[in-house]
């Protein structure tokens, strides 16, 4: 059985950690746009050089470049039986592009899973991580801004998937193992429908 999932959630909600755990559990690759960017940059690919032109000056990578990278990544053999997308789509336009990518391959998305988290808890978590990792630029103001940007840009994606009956929300606060179990149960309960 294939599993094609989109994982949504605010910064600091534990998406990266949970994506890796769920990918292993369901036997599909966790595909993070950040990882794709880094792999293309490291590999010196044409897409990687394009990404680096934007990121080196602090600019956002345009949707067209991100879409091309995701299209290329989803065409790779390890994603044939499913995938878990982390960090894509980031806006409603990218939802349409993902629909087109999947339609071209004769596929559909199974589920969009949103990890929910109280903004105050997430801000505290990110501040603690910044302290541990020595990230001086992750101040409370910066973190709150990132959470606001997430709410403005990414929350409408959850609305689109909810309207399609593809959204499931799971509380991301608590013990990491407990969150993984909640997510796996939500995905398992809705797969194969």
C-alpha positions in Angstrom: 0.0 0.0 0.0 1.3 3.4 -0.8 1.4 6.3 1.6 1.5 9.9 0.1 1.4 12.5 2.9 2.0 16.2 3.4 3.1 17.1 6.9 2.1 20.6 8.1 2.9 22.5 11.3 4.5 25.6 12.7 8.2 26.0 13.2 9.2 24.2 16.3 6.3 21.8 16.3 8.6 18.8 15.7 7.9 18.2 12.0 11.5 17.2 11.2 11.7 14.7 14.0 8.2 13.3 13.4 8.8 13.1 9.6 11.8 10.9 10.0 10.0 8.6 12.5 6.9 8.3 10.4 8.8 7.8 7.2 10.6 4.9 8.8 7.4 3.4 10.2 5.5 3.6 6.9 8.5 2.7 4.7 8.5 5.9 2.6 11.1 8.7 2.2 10.7 11.8 4.3 11.2 14.6 1.7 12.1 18.0 3.2 12.5 20.9 0.8 15.3 22.2 3.0 17.1 18.9 2.5 16.5 19.0 -1.3 17.9 22.5 -1.4 21.0 21.5 0.5 21.6 18.3 -1.5 21.3 20.2 -4.8 23.6 23.0 -3.5 26.1 20.4 -2.3 25.9 18.4 -5.6 26.5 21.6 -7.6 23.4 20.9 -9.7 21.9 23.7 -11.9 19.0 23.8 -9.5 21.4 24.0 -6.6 23.2 26.9 -8.1 19.9 28.7 -8.7 18.9 28.1 -5.1 22.2 29.4 -3.8 21.9 32.6 -5.8 18.8 33.4 -3.8 19.8 32.0 -0.4 23.2 33.7 -0.4 21.5 37.1 -0.5 18.9 36.1 2.0 16.0 36.0 -0.5 13.3 33.4 -0.6 13.6 30.7 -3.3 10.8 31.3 -5.9 8.0 28.8 -6.1 9.0 27.9 -9.6 12.4 26.6 -8.5 11.0 24.8 -5.4 8.3 23.2 -7.6 10.9 22.0 -10.1 12.9 20.5 -7.2 9.9 18.7 -5.7 8.8 17.4 -9.1 12.3 16.0 -9.7 12.5 14.5 -6.2 9.1 12.8 -6.4 10.1 11.2 -9.7 12.9 9.3 -8.0 12.5 5.6 -7.5 12.4 5.6 -3.7 9.2 7.8 -3.8 7.3 5.4 -6.2 5.5 3.7 -3.3 4.9 6.9 -1.4 6.5 9.8 0.4 6.1 12.2 3.3 6.5 15.9 2.3 7.8 18.2 5.0 7.9 21.9 4.2 6.0 21.7 0.9 3.5 22.9 -0.1 4.2 26.2 1.7 1.4 28.2 0.1 -1.9 27.6 -1.8 -0.2 28.0 -5.2 2.1 25.2 -4.3 -0.9 23.0 -3.4 -2.0 23.4 -7.0 1.4 22.6 -8.3 1.6 19.4 -6.1 -1.8 18.4 -7.4 -0.4 18.8 -11.0 2.8 16.9 -10.2 0.8 14.0 -8.7 -1.8 14.1 -11.5 1.0 13.8 -14.1 2.1 10.6 -12.4 -1.5 9.3 -12.1 -1.4 9.7 -8.3 -3.3 11.6 -5.6 -2.4 12.7 -2.1 -3.7 10.4 0.6 -3.6 12.8 3.6 -2.4 16.1 4.9 -1.4 15.8 8.6 -1.1 19.0 10.6 0.9 19.0 13.8 -0.8 21.6 16.0 1.0 23.3 18.8 0.3 26.2 21.2 2.4 29.2 19.9 3.7 30.0 23.4 5.0 26.5 23.9 6.5 26.5 20.4 8.2 29.8 21.0 9.7 28.6 24.3 10.9 25.4 22.5 12.6 27.4 19.7 14.2 29.8 22.2 15.6 26.8 24.1 16.9 25.2 20.9 18.5 28.5 19.9 20.3 28.7 23.2 21.5 25.1 22.9 22.6 25.5 19.3 24.0 29.0 19.8 21.6 30.6 17.3 21.9 34.2 18.3 19.6 35.3 15.5 16.7 33.2 16.9 15.3 35.9 19.3 11.8 35.8 20.6 10.8 38.6 18.2 12.2 36.6 15.2 10.5 33.4 16.4 7.2 35.1 16.9 7.5 36.6 13.4 8.2 33.2 11.9 5.1 31.9 13.7 3.0 34.8 12.3 4.3 34.1 8.8 3.4 30.4 9.1 -0.1 31.3 10.2 -0.6 33.7 7.3 1.0 31.6 4.6 0.6 28.0 5.6 -2.6 27.9 7.5 -4.7 28.5 4.3 -3.2 25.2 3.0 -4.7 23.4 5.9 -8.0 25.0 5.0 -7.8 23.7 1.4 -7.0 20.2 2.5 -9.8 20.3 5.1 -12.3 21.3 2.4 -11.2 18.2 0.5 -11.6 16.0 3.5 -7.9 15.2 3.5 -6.8 17.0 6.7 -6.2 15.4 10.1 -4.9 17.5 13.0 -2.7 16.0 15.7 -1.5 17.6 18.9 2.2 18.0 18.7 2.9 18.9 22.3 4.1 16.2 24.7 6.5 13.3 24.8 8.1 12.7 21.3 7.1 9.0 21.4 3.6 9.8 22.4 3.3 12.3 19.5 4.6 9.8 17.1 2.0 7.3 18.2 -0.8 9.8 17.9 0.4 10.7 14.4 0.7 7.0 13.3 -2.7 6.2 14.7 -4.3 9.2 12.8 -2.6 8.2 9.6 -3.4 4.5 10.0 -7.0 5.3 10.8 -7.4 7.3 7.6 -5.3 5.3 5.2 -7.0 3.1 2.7 -10.2 5.0 2.8 
